[in-house]
Amino acid sequence: MSIVALTDDTSSSVTVNVLQDVAARNNVKITNKDDEDAFLLFLQSADATAAAVDKLPDYIDPRLSPVPTVDERKWWKAQKNQLNAWSHQTKLVAVEPKSDLLKGRSIAIKDNMSVAGIPYTCGTFPQFASRTGQYPTSVIDATVVRRILEAGATIVGTSTCENYSMTPLSYTSASGPVHNPWLHGYNTGGSSSGSACLLAMNIAREQGTSGLDGAGDGVDIAMGGDQAGSIRLPASYTGIYGFKPTHGLIPYTGIAPLHPMIDHCGPMANSLEDLAVMLSVLAGYDGLDARMTPESPLRAAVKDYTKELIANQGESLKIGLITESFSAPMTTSRVSSIVRDAAIKHFSNAGSTVSDVSVQLHSLGPAIWTAATRTHMATLAIGSRTPDVLTHSMPHFTPKWPLDQEMYDLLRTYNPGVLNVIFGETFLTEKYGPEVQAKAHRHVFELRAAYDKAFEEYDVLITPTAPDVAPPHPDMGPNGNVMEKIKLAVGTTGQTCPFNVTGHPALSVPCGWADVASGKGRLPVGMQIIGKRWDEAGVLRAAKAFERGGGGLGSRNS
């Protein structure tokens, strides 16, 4: 590797002691004087080069500049927020929208996505979100935010998300737990918790659910993010629709990442029609996101998913129920039965054929996901390390790093899962080095091929979305048990996370109700429909066939 230039700065702060300390941290002692002089100059030169770049004024790509809005970008805290679904409220409408696809629709943006002029929390504490100790204000519009505004929508606020977006449940946000609108004190699911809640409260009110007077307004559509199930699990727990698209279909630019291999964002809604129009608005190459590949469509080539949704409505689909998913660890027999019975009944009613298919590697999917991502996730997601691909980071988000006692003390109470990710990265990296991660990446290709083999025979595959209905929130007091909080989430992403590493599109659709463990209430159950990569249209049509056959959430009291 070449050196830009050798410095002639005799006042460099890089001394022999600095060099020897760097060498020691690499398990080396430099004893040769000529070697020492040479490597010292090389370090001083590297320092001078980095300092020169550090002194440059920042650059923000104009494609991320804030969309001009009718009114000044202002924000306020929700006066009614009993369920803690709102992070900040606003009212943003583009001055010159490019279409009216979303005209008049109210949309909430998950609070790990950049909305210029609005405080950015990523679900964590202000002293962890910036070096100033205050929540930073976004200076860019994420690509998806720009596209939503340009489609004529009204962005009405940011929705609460979980602490660092790192839990499949909804008790970890620095602002407190997000409550399920169907049953207060129960999880909404995470990490797109506020988005799901703001949608589900509309249905809950329609069905006469009490205790929502202080919850505030809901929204028409919301945005979520998904690295292991964070769109689909909240959708399942609250009875809405949540779509994780094919990896690389929708740009992730301007959104807090966990790991580029598994970062997805997508729409959440109360109807398939709203999902379809959102996919058309959001999809397509943005020229900035390295997660997008030559398979990603250019904007002009994005499908009209609304037309795709209603195309070929009389076709008979072949539906495959992944055998291993219905007997997976942690998945309750009642949820398995509800999902299986609903799939067989309603797809058959619509003229489709339903049968079992074995994908043996599906059971190892969660382990492959873990080994493929966890050795770097802490520094990428919490430490905000720039990944080793060209990416446009969020200039306003400068999170505190490394871990210290203050972070530990707060996170053990609010989200000990973050600490587990940090400790796990340190341990796994030191014990296994890069070999296990590299091997896991190769097995990702094997896992993808296993699903693709099933798709040679079936149009879509089916699993339960979540292992059970939403659990109650744990004790969130300072003396709350770490194990109790972590155990609630164990196994939750077992059906969803495999498709984050393989990249297949997956949609959670509501399919019924089940009693909570205490017997004192009922909560929604979700079914996951998985499609071929880049075949979002096929997933939507399958979901529509399920609806035509009588499938859906149904009445809570039926």
C-alpha positions as CSV (number, residue, x, y, z in Angstrom):
1,M,0.0,0.0,0.0
2,S,1.5,3.3,-1.1
3,I,2.0,6.4,1.1
4,V,0.6,9.7,-0.1
5,A,3.7,11.7,0.9
6,L,6.3,11.8,3.6
7,T,5.8,14.6,6.0
8,D,8.5,17.1,6.8
9,D,6.7,18.4,9.9
10,T,9.3,18.3,12.7
11,S,6.7,19.3,15.3
12,S,4.5,16.2,14.9
13,S,2.9,14.9,18.1
14,V,3.6,11.3,16.9
15,T,6.7,10.4,18.9
16,V,8.8,7.2,19.3
17,N,6.7,6.4,22.4
18,V,3.5,6.6,20.4
19,L,5.1,4.3,17.7
20,Q,6.2,1.7,20.3
21,D,2.8,1.8,22.0
22,V,1.1,1.1,18.6
23,A,3.6,-1.7,18.0
24,A,3.0,-3.2,21.4
25,R,-0.8,-3.2,20.8
26,N,0.0,-5.3,17.7
27,N,2.1,-7.7,19.8
28,V,5.4,-6.4,18.3
29,K,8.5,-4.7,19.7
30,I,10.6,-2.7,17.3
31,T,14.3,-3.0,18.2
32,N,16.1,-1.9,15.1
33,K,16.8,1.8,15.2
34,D,16.6,2.2,11.4
35,D,13.2,0.4,11.4
36,E,12.1,2.6,14.3
37,D,13.0,5.8,12.4
38,A,11.3,4.6,9.2
39,F,8.0,3.5,10.8
40,L,7.9,6.7,12.9
41,L,8.1,8.8,9.8
42,F,5.4,6.6,8.2
43,L,3.1,7.1,11.2
44,Q,3.8,10.9,11.2
45,S,2.9,11.0,7.5
46,A,-0.3,9.1,8.0
47,D,-1.2,11.5,10.8
48,A,-0.6,14.5,8.6
49,T,-2.7,13.1,5.8
50,A,-5.6,12.3,8.1
51,A,-5.4,15.7,9.8
52,A,-5.5,17.5,6.4
53,V,-8.8,15.7,5.6
54,D,-10.1,16.3,9.1
55,K,-9.7,20.1,8.6
56,L,-11.8,20.1,5.4
57,P,-15.3,21.4,5.7
58,D,-17.9,18.7,5.7
59,Y,-19.5,17.6,2.4
60,I,-23.2,16.5,2.1
61,D,-24.3,15.0,-1.2
62,P,-27.0,17.3,-2.6
63,R,-29.3,14.3,-3.2
64,L,-29.7,14.3,0.6
65,S,-30.4,18.0,1.0
66,P,-33.8,18.7,2.7
67,V,-36.8,18.8,0.5
68,P,-38.3,22.3,0.4
69,T,-41.5,22.2,2.4
70,V,-44.6,24.5,2.5
71,D,-44.1,25.5,6.1
72,E,-40.9,25.9,8.1
73,R,-39.7,22.7,9.6
74,K,-40.8,22.7,13.2
75,W,-41.5,20.0,15.7
76,W,-43.3,19.5,18.9
77,K,-43.9,16.7,21.5
78,A,-47.3,15.0,21.3
79,Q,-49.8,16.2,23.9
80,K,-51.5,12.8,23.8
81,N,-49.0,10.0,23.8
82,Q,-50.3,7.4,26.3
83,L,-48.8,4.5,24.4
84,N,-45.5,6.3,23.8
85,A,-45.7,5.7,20.1
86,W,-44.7,9.3,19.1
87,S,-41.1,10.5,19.3
88,H,-41.7,14.0,17.7
89,Q,-44.5,15.4,15.8
90,T,-44.3,17.8,12.8
91,K,-46.2,18.6,9.6
92,L,-44.1,18.4,6.4
93,V,-45.5,18.8,2.9
94,A,-43.3,19.3,-0.2
95,V,-43.5,22.6,-2.0
96,E,-43.3,20.9,-5.4
97,P,-44.2,17.2,-5.2
98,K,-43.4,15.1,-8.2
99,S,-46.5,13.0,-8.0
100,D,-49.7,12.7,-6.0
101,L,-49.4,9.0,-5.2
102,L,-49.4,9.7,-1.5
103,K,-51.4,13.0,-1.5
104,G,-53.3,13.5,1.7
105,R,-51.8,10.5,3.4
106,S,-50.3,10.9,6.9
107,I,-47.0,9.1,7.4
108,A,-44.8,8.5,10.4
109,I,-41.1,7.9,10.0
110,K,-39.2,5.5,12.4
111,D,-36.9,7.6,14.6
112,N,-33.7,6.0,13.2
113,M,-34.3,7.7,9.9
114,S,-33.1,11.2,9.1
115,V,-35.8,13.9,8.7
116,A,-34.1,17.2,8.4
117,G,-34.9,19.7,11.1
118,I,-36.3,17.1,13.5
119,P,-34.4,15.8,16.5
120,Y,-32.8,12.4,16.0
121,T,-32.8,9.9,18.9
122,C,-32.3,6.4,17.5
123,G,-34.2,5.4,20.6
124,T,-31.3,6.0,22.9
125,F,-30.3,8.7,25.4
126,P,-29.2,12.2,24.3
127,Q,-25.7,11.8,25.9
128,F,-25.2,8.6,23.8
129,A,-26.6,10.1,20.5
130,S,-24.1,13.0,20.2
131,R,-20.9,14.4,21.7
132,T,-22.8,17.5,22.9
133,G,-25.1,15.6,25.3
134,Q,-28.1,16.8,23.4
135,Y,-30.2,15.0,20.8
136,P,-28.8,16.1,17.4
137,T,-31.0,17.6,14.7
138,S,-31.0,15.8,11.4
139,V,-29.5,17.9,8.6
140,I,-30.4,15.6,5.8
141,D,-33.5,13.9,4.5
142,A,-33.0,10.1,4.1
143,T,-33.6,9.0,0.5
144,V,-36.9,7.3,1.6
145,V,-38.0,10.5,3.3
146,R,-37.3,12.6,0.2
147,R,-39.2,10.1,-2.0
148,I,-42.2,10.1,0.4
149,L,-42.4,13.9,0.4
150,E,-42.0,14.0,-3.4
151,A,-45.0,11.7,-3.7
152,G,-47.2,14.3,-2.0
153,A,-47.4,12.7,1.5
154,T,-47.7,14.6,4.7
155,I,-45.0,13.5,7.2
156,V,-46.6,14.0,10.6
157,G,-43.8,12.9,12.8
158,T,-41.2,10.4,13.9
159,S,-42.2,7.3,15.7
160,T,-40.5,5.8,18.8
161,C,-38.0,3.2,18.1
162,E,-36.1,0.9,20.4
163,N,-32.7,1.7,22.0
164,Y,-30.2,1.7,19.1
165,S,-32.9,-0.3,17.2
166,M,-31.7,-3.4,18.9
167,T,-34.5,-5.5,20.2
168,P,-37.5,-7.3,18.7
169,L,-39.7,-6.1,21.6
170,S,-40.8,-2.7,22.8
171,Y,-39.6,-1.9,26.3
172,T,-36.1,-0.5,25.6
173,S,-36.5,3.0,24.3
174,A,-35.0,5.8,26.4
175,S,-38.5,7.4,26.4
176,G,-40.0,4.3,28.0
177,P,-41.9,1.2,26.7
178,V,-44.3,1.3,23.8
179,H,-47.6,-0.3,24.7
180,N,-49.6,-2.6,22.5
181,P,-52.9,-0.7,21.7
182,W,-54.8,-3.9,22.0
183,L,-53.6,-4.6,25.6
184,H,-51.8,-2.0,27.7
185,G,-48.7,-3.3,29.4
186,Y,-47.9,-5.7,26.6
187,N,-45.2,-5.4,23.9
188,T,-45.9,-3.9,20.6
189,G,-42.8,-5.5,19.2
190,G,-39.7,-3.8,18.0
191,S,-37.6,-2.2,16.9
192,S,-40.2,-0.4,14.7
193,S,-42.5,-0.2,17.8
194,G,-44.0,3.2,17.5
195,S,-44.7,2.8,13.8
196,A,-46.7,-0.4,14.4
197,C,-48.5,1.2,17.4
198,L,-49.6,4.3,15.4
199,L,-51.2,2.0,12.8
200,A,-52.7,-0.6,15.0
201,M,-54.4,2.0,17.2
202,N,-56.7,2.8,14.3
203,I,-57.9,-0.8,14.0
204,A,-58.2,-1.1,17.8
205,R,-60.4,1.9,17.9
206,E,-62.6,0.6,15.1
207,Q,-63.1,-2.6,17.1
208,G,-64.1,-0.7,20.2
209,T,-60.9,-1.2,22.3
210,S,-61.1,1.0,25.4
211,G,-58.4,3.1,27.1
212,L,-57.1,4.8,23.9
213,D,-58.4,8.3,24.6
214,G,-55.0,9.5,25.6
215,A,-53.1,7.8,22.8
216,G,-53.4,10.6,20.3
217,D,-53.8,10.3,16.6
218,G,-52.8,7.3,14.5
219,V,-51.4,7.5,11.0
220,D,-52.3,6.1,7.6
221,I,-48.9,4.6,6.8
222,A,-45.5,4.2,8.6
223,M,-41.9,3.4,7.8
224,G,-40.0,0.7,9.6
225,G,-36.5,-0.8,9.6
226,D,-35.7,-4.5,9.7
227,Q,-32.4,-6.3,10.4
228,A,-33.8,-9.5,12.0
229,G,-37.6,-8.9,12.0
230,S,-38.1,-5.4,13.2
231,I,-40.8,-4.6,10.7
232,R,-42.5,-8.0,10.6
233,L,-42.6,-8.8,14.3
234,P,-44.3,-5.5,15.4
235,A,-46.7,-6.2,12.5
236,S,-47.5,-9.6,13.8
237,Y,-47.9,-8.5,17.4
238,T,-50.3,-5.7,16.5
239,G,-52.3,-7.1,13.6
240,I,-51.0,-4.9,10.8
241,Y,-49.1,-5.5,7.6
242,G,-45.3,-5.2,7.6
243,F,-43.1,-5.7,4.5
244,K,-39.4,-6.3,4.5
245,P,-38.4,-6.1,0.8
246,T,-35.6,-7.8,-1.1
247,H,-32.2,-6.6,0.2
248,G,-31.2,-3.7,-2.0
249,L,-34.7,-2.8,-3.4
250,I,-35.2,0.3,-1.2
251,P,-32.3,2.6,-0.4
252,Y,-31.1,2.6,3.2
253,T,-29.2,5.9,2.9
254,G,-29.7,8.3,5.8
255,I,-30.8,5.5,8.2
256,A,-28.9,4.2,11.3
257,P,-27.3,0.9,10.2
258,L,-26.7,-2.3,12.2
259,H,-24.9,-4.2,9.5
260,P,-24.9,-3.6,5.7
261,M,-25.6,-7.3,5.0
262,I,-28.9,-7.2,6.9
263,D,-30.1,-3.6,6.8
264,H,-33.6,-3.3,5.3
265,C,-36.3,-0.6,5.4
266,G,-39.8,-0.9,4.3
267,P,-43.5,0.1,4.6
268,M,-46.0,-0.8,7.4
269,A,-49.7,-0.3,6.8
270,N,-53.2,-1.5,7.4
271,S,-53.9,-2.6,3.9
272,L,-52.1,-4.3,1.0
273,E,-53.0,-1.4,-1.3
274,D,-51.1,1.0,0.9
275,L,-48.1,-1.3,0.9
276,A,-48.2,-1.6,-2.9
277,V,-48.2,2.2,-3.5
278,M,-45.4,2.6,-0.9
279,L,-43.2,0.1,-2.7
280,S,-43.6,2.0,-5.9
281,V,-42.7,5.3,-4.2
282,L,-39.7,3.9,-2.2
283,A,-38.0,1.4,-4.5
284,G,-35.1,2.0,-6.9
285,Y,-31.4,2.9,-7.0
286,D,-30.3,6.1,-5.4
287,G,-26.7,6.2,-6.4
288,L,-25.5,6.3,-2.7
289,D,-26.3,3.0,-1.0
290,A,-23.7,0.3,-1.5
291,R,-26.3,-2.3,-0.4
292,M,-27.9,-1.8,-3.8
293,T,-26.5,-4.1,-6.5
294,P,-26.8,-4.4,-10.3
295,E,-30.0,-6.3,-9.7
296,S,-31.6,-3.3,-8.0
297,P,-33.9,-1.5,-10.4
298,L,-33.3,2.0,-11.6
299,R,-36.1,4.4,-10.6
300,A,-37.6,4.4,-14.1
301,A,-37.8,0.6,-14.0
302,V,-39.6,0.3,-10.7
303,K,-42.8,-1.7,-11.0
304,D,-46.3,-0.3,-10.5
305,Y,-47.0,-2.5,-7.6
306,T,-50.6,-1.4,-7.4
307,K,-51.2,-2.9,-10.8
308,E,-49.2,-5.9,-9.8
309,L,-51.3,-6.5,-6.7
310,I,-54.5,-6.9,-8.8
311,A,-53.0,-8.7,-11.7
312,N,-53.8,-12.4,-12.4
313,Q,-56.3,-12.5,-9.5
314,G,-57.8,-15.8,-10.7
315,E,-54.4,-17.6,-10.8
316,S,-53.9,-20.7,-8.7
317,L,-50.8,-20.3,-6.5
318,K,-48.6,-23.1,-5.1
319,I,-48.2,-22.4,-1.4
320,G,-45.4,-24.2,0.6
321,L,-45.6,-24.4,4.4
322,I,-42.0,-24.7,5.7
323,T,-42.3,-27.8,7.9
324,E,-39.4,-26.9,10.2
325,S,-41.0,-23.5,11.0
326,F,-44.1,-25.0,12.6
327,S,-42.1,-27.0,15.2
328,A,-39.3,-24.5,15.8
329,P,-38.0,-24.0,19.3
330,M,-39.9,-21.4,21.3
331,T,-42.8,-21.4,18.7
332,T,-46.0,-22.3,20.6
333,S,-48.3,-25.0,19.3
334,R,-51.3,-22.6,19.4
335,V,-49.6,-20.1,17.1
336,S,-48.4,-22.8,14.8
337,S,-51.9,-24.2,14.6
338,I,-53.5,-20.8,14.0
339,V,-51.1,-19.9,11.2
340,R,-51.2,-23.4,9.6
341,D,-55.0,-23.7,9.7
342,A,-55.5,-20.1,8.4
343,A,-53.1,-20.8,5.5
344,I,-54.7,-24.0,4.5
345,K,-58.3,-22.7,4.8
346,H,-58.0,-19.3,3.1
347,F,-55.5,-20.0,0.4
348,S,-57.5,-23.1,-0.6
349,N,-60.7,-21.0,-0.6
350,A,-58.9,-18.7,-3.1
351,G,-58.2,-21.7,-5.4
352,S,-54.5,-22.2,-4.4
353,T,-52.9,-25.5,-3.5
354,V,-51.2,-25.8,-0.1
355,S,-48.7,-28.4,1.0
356,D,-45.8,-28.9,3.3
357,V,-42.2,-28.5,2.1
358,S,-39.1,-29.3,4.1
359,V,-36.2,-26.7,4.1
360,Q,-33.9,-28.4,6.7
361,L,-31.4,-25.5,6.8
362,H,-34.2,-23.2,7.9
363,S,-33.6,-24.4,11.5
364,L,-30.0,-23.2,11.3
365,G,-30.9,-19.9,9.8
366,P,-30.8,-18.0,13.1
367,A,-27.3,-19.4,13.9
368,I,-26.0,-18.5,10.5
369,W,-27.5,-14.9,10.9
370,T,-25.7,-14.6,14.3
371,A,-22.3,-15.9,13.2
372,A,-22.4,-13.8,9.9
373,T,-23.1,-10.5,11.7
374,R,-22.3,-10.4,15.4
375,T,-18.5,-10.1,15.2
376,H,-18.8,-6.6,13.8
377,M,-22.3,-5.4,14.8
378,A,-21.3,-3.5,18.0
379,T,-18.7,-1.2,16.3
380,L,-20.9,-0.7,13.2
381,A,-24.2,-0.1,15.0
382,I,-23.3,1.4,18.4
383,G,-19.9,2.7,17.6
384,S,-21.0,4.0,14.2
385,R,-17.9,2.7,12.4
386,T,-18.1,3.4,8.7
387,P,-18.4,0.0,6.9
388,D,-15.7,-0.9,4.4
389,V,-17.8,0.0,1.4
390,L,-18.5,3.5,0.1
391,T,-21.4,4.9,2.1
392,H,-22.9,8.3,2.9
393,S,-23.2,8.4,6.7
394,M,-25.4,10.6,8.7
395,P,-23.3,13.7,9.6
396,H,-25.5,14.6,12.5
397,F,-25.2,11.3,14.4
398,T,-22.0,11.0,16.4
399,P,-22.8,8.4,19.0
400,K,-20.7,7.9,22.2
401,W,-18.2,5.1,21.9
402,P,-16.6,3.0,23.4
403,L,-18.7,1.6,26.1
404,D,-18.1,3.1,29.6
405,Q,-19.7,2.6,33.0
406,E,-22.4,5.2,32.4
407,M,-23.5,3.4,29.3
408,Y,-23.4,0.1,31.1
409,D,-25.5,1.3,34.0
410,L,-28.2,2.8,31.8
411,L,-28.3,0.1,29.2
412,R,-28.5,-2.8,31.8
413,T,-31.8,-1.2,32.9
414,Y,-33.2,-0.2,29.5
415,N,-31.7,-2.5,26.9
416,P,-29.2,-5.1,28.2
417,G,-29.4,-6.7,24.7
418,V,-27.1,-3.9,23.5
419,L,-24.5,-4.9,26.1
420,N,-24.8,-8.5,25.0
421,V,-24.0,-7.4,21.4
422,I,-20.9,-5.5,22.6
423,F,-19.6,-8.2,24.9
424,G,-20.4,-10.8,22.2
425,E,-18.4,-9.0,19.6
426,T,-15.4,-8.7,21.9
427,F,-15.5,-12.4,22.8
428,L,-16.3,-13.9,19.4
429,T,-13.7,-11.8,17.7
430,E,-11.0,-12.7,20.1
431,K,-11.8,-16.4,20.3
432,Y,-12.7,-17.1,16.6
433,G,-11.0,-14.4,14.6
434,P,-12.4,-13.8,11.1
435,E,-12.8,-17.5,10.2
436,V,-16.2,-18.2,11.7
437,Q,-17.7,-15.1,10.2
438,A,-16.2,-16.0,6.8
439,K,-17.6,-19.5,7.0
440,A,-21.0,-18.2,8.0
441,H,-21.1,-15.9,5.0
442,R,-20.5,-18.9,2.8
443,H,-23.4,-20.7,4.5
444,V,-25.6,-17.7,3.8
445,F,-25.2,-18.6,0.1
446,E,-26.2,-22.2,1.0
447,L,-29.2,-21.0,3.0
448,R,-30.3,-18.8,0.1
449,A,-29.9,-21.7,-2.3
450,A,-32.0,-24.0,0.0
451,Y,-34.9,-21.5,-0.1
452,D,-34.5,-21.0,-3.8
453,K,-34.7,-24.8,-4.4
454,A,-38.1,-24.7,-2.7
455,F,-39.1,-21.8,-4.9
456,E,-38.6,-24.0,-7.9
457,E,-41.8,-25.8,-6.9
458,Y,-43.7,-23.1,-4.9
459,D,-44.7,-19.5,-5.6
460,V,-44.4,-18.5,-2.0
461,L,-43.4,-20.0,1.4
462,I,-45.2,-19.7,4.7
463,T,-44.1,-19.6,8.3
464,P,-45.4,-18.1,11.5
465,T,-44.0,-14.6,11.9
466,A,-43.5,-14.7,15.7
467,P,-43.2,-17.7,18.1
468,D,-46.2,-16.5,20.2
469,V,-48.4,-13.5,20.8
470,A,-46.8,-10.4,22.3
471,P,-45.6,-10.9,25.9
472,P,-46.1,-8.4,28.7
473,H,-43.4,-5.8,29.4
474,P,-40.8,-6.8,32.0
475,D,-40.1,-4.9,35.2
476,M,-38.3,-1.8,34.0
477,G,-37.3,-0.5,37.4
478,P,-33.6,-0.1,38.3
479,N,-33.7,-3.4,40.1
480,G,-35.2,-5.2,37.2
481,N,-33.6,-8.5,36.3
482,V,-31.3,-8.5,33.2
483,M,-32.0,-12.2,32.6
484,E,-35.8,-11.6,32.6
485,K,-35.5,-8.8,30.0
486,I,-33.2,-10.8,27.7
487,K,-35.2,-14.1,28.0
488,L,-38.3,-12.3,26.7
489,A,-36.6,-11.9,23.4
490,V,-34.9,-15.3,23.1
491,G,-36.0,-17.1,20.0
492,T,-38.3,-14.2,18.9
493,T,-36.5,-13.6,15.5
494,G,-36.1,-17.3,14.7
495,Q,-38.5,-17.2,11.8
496,T,-37.7,-13.8,10.5
497,C,-33.9,-13.3,10.7
498,P,-32.9,-16.0,8.1
499,F,-34.5,-13.8,5.4
500,N,-32.4,-10.8,6.4
501,V,-29.2,-12.6,5.5
502,T,-30.6,-14.3,2.4
503,G,-32.3,-11.1,1.2
504,H,-35.7,-12.7,0.3
505,P,-38.8,-10.4,0.6
506,A,-41.0,-11.3,3.5
507,L,-44.4,-9.9,4.5
508,S,-46.2,-10.4,7.8
509,V,-50.0,-10.5,7.4
510,P,-52.5,-10.7,10.2
511,C,-54.2,-14.1,10.3
512,G,-56.1,-14.4,13.7
513,W,-56.0,-14.1,17.4
514,A,-54.8,-16.0,20.4
515,D,-55.2,-15.7,24.2
516,V,-52.3,-14.3,26.1
517,A,-50.6,-16.7,28.6
518,S,-52.5,-15.3,31.6
519,G,-55.8,-15.8,29.8
520,K,-56.7,-12.1,30.4
521,G,-56.9,-10.9,26.9
522,R,-56.3,-11.7,23.2
523,L,-53.7,-10.5,20.8
524,P,-53.0,-10.7,17.1
525,V,-51.2,-13.5,15.3
526,G,-49.1,-13.0,12.1
527,M,-48.3,-15.2,9.2
528,Q,-45.1,-14.6,7.2
529,I,-45.2,-14.9,3.4
530,I,-41.8,-15.2,1.8
531,G,-41.2,-14.7,-1.9
532,K,-38.5,-15.2,-4.5
533,R,-35.8,-12.4,-4.4
534,W,-37.1,-9.4,-6.4
535,D,-40.6,-10.8,-6.5
536,E,-42.4,-8.4,-4.2
537,A,-45.3,-8.5,-6.6
538,G,-45.7,-12.2,-6.1
539,V,-45.7,-11.8,-2.4
540,L,-48.4,-9.1,-2.6
541,R,-50.5,-11.2,-4.9
542,A,-50.3,-14.2,-2.5
543,A,-51.3,-12.0,0.4
544,K,-54.3,-10.7,-1.7
545,A,-55.3,-14.3,-2.5
546,F,-55.2,-15.0,1.3
547,E,-57.6,-12.1,1.8
548,R,-59.9,-13.2,-1.1
549,G,-60.1,-16.5,0.6
550,G,-61.4,-14.9,3.8
551,G,-58.1,-14.5,5.6
552,G,-57.1,-11.5,7.8
553,L,-57.1,-10.3,11.3
554,G,-60.8,-10.7,11.9
555,S,-62.7,-9.6,15.0
556,R,-61.0,-9.8,18.3
557,N,-64.2,-11.1,19.8
558,S,-65.1,-13.7,17.2
